[in-house]
């Protein structure tokens, strides 16, 4: 168990490569000399925006977040996991198409996020979507860039992005917490590091988990497949996918996260997962729902009467447990998370667990988890092609 909110089962492995002592030492050093990434996960973090900014815009209902990758994945994950009822949030995280352009008639609060202020897709989308009806807030580094120049031209509010926190690690900084507060959520409820690091169950689970993944990595099991049984969590794992792939995929090394939505994928790729090449390890993820649709017994035929009075969440959990049992019988490595409470605290715990896991794995496999040098090659080449045309 990680906490009262999350039941966690670690991989059941015979570890050939014992790395627990090294992981504990690295983790304690991270906590003793915290980077701004770790500070952002704690209650000590000071946001660069003022509370009066939240008060100023909280009364509005229609928000549009414009960004790419780590600038937007966290906020989108927060919104879709928690589904705040009082706000309408739209997320523009790819180049816009004509359908989105046609919907651009109502008054929106645009929240434009880019660490560098020069992200090509964010600049393109802002150019197309911003109009005279909109109010705009820019979240970018405190330096001269395209977006800071645009913000000053439009006389918009500017919130400064912490330049010591990369996009994929920024979910608990201003990048994720400003949108969260505009959704009516509380930033401090997400920032659980202070409590979690004192929790021996969380600490030991994290260490054992990282050690297990390292052992799987050494044995060339480098596909990390997430079996997600909660549709509202899809964007958490889109965030996780970027976090792991961009942080660890370097120098001919890395772990490739692949997201599978269950039980849908029982009817497509599960055959491969069970009987295909054994270079995968798995994460099972389930959320308990208190209010779930119940089967209508009046419409049941006799052959399926065992479904009487069952809810869709109960059926889904039965599939989750059945798949776990089959994986155990086939000795396929997996860990599992069962979420008991869908709230800010739970989501903060998940963000923190996965961020620390990624940083610690980077140390073990000897790659820098904070940069993304290969991605810059495509950005530069794209610019050269556009200039040449």
Secondary structure as UniProt FT lines:
FT   STRAND          6..9
FT   HELIX           20..32
FT   HELIX           36..40
FT   TURN            43..44
FT   HELIX           51..57
FT   TURN            58..59
FT   STRAND          62..66
FT   HELIX           69..71
FT   HELIX           73..82
FT   TURN            85..86
FT   STRAND          88..92
FT   HELIX           98..102
FT   TURN            103..105
FT   STRAND          109..113
FT   HELIX           120..129
FT   TURN            132..133
FT   STRAND          135..140
FT   HELIX           146..154
FT   STRAND          157..160
FT   TURN            163..164
FT   HELIX           167..169
FT   TURN            171..172
FT   HELIX           174..182
FT   TURN            183..184
FT   HELIX           187..190
FT   HELIX           193..196
FT   TURN            197..198
FT   HELIX           200..218
FT   TURN            219..220
FT   STRAND          223..228
FT   HELIX           231..233
FT   HELIX           234..248
FT   TURN            251..252
FT   STRAND          256..261
FT   TURN            262..263
FT   HELIX           264..267
FT   TURN            268..269
FT   HELIX           270..275
FT   STRAND          280..287
FT   HELIX           297..299
FT   HELIX           302..307
FT   TURN            308..309
FT   HELIX           312..329
FT   TURN            330..331
FT   STRAND          334..339
FT   HELIX           344..365
FT   TURN            369..370
FT   HELIX           373..388
//
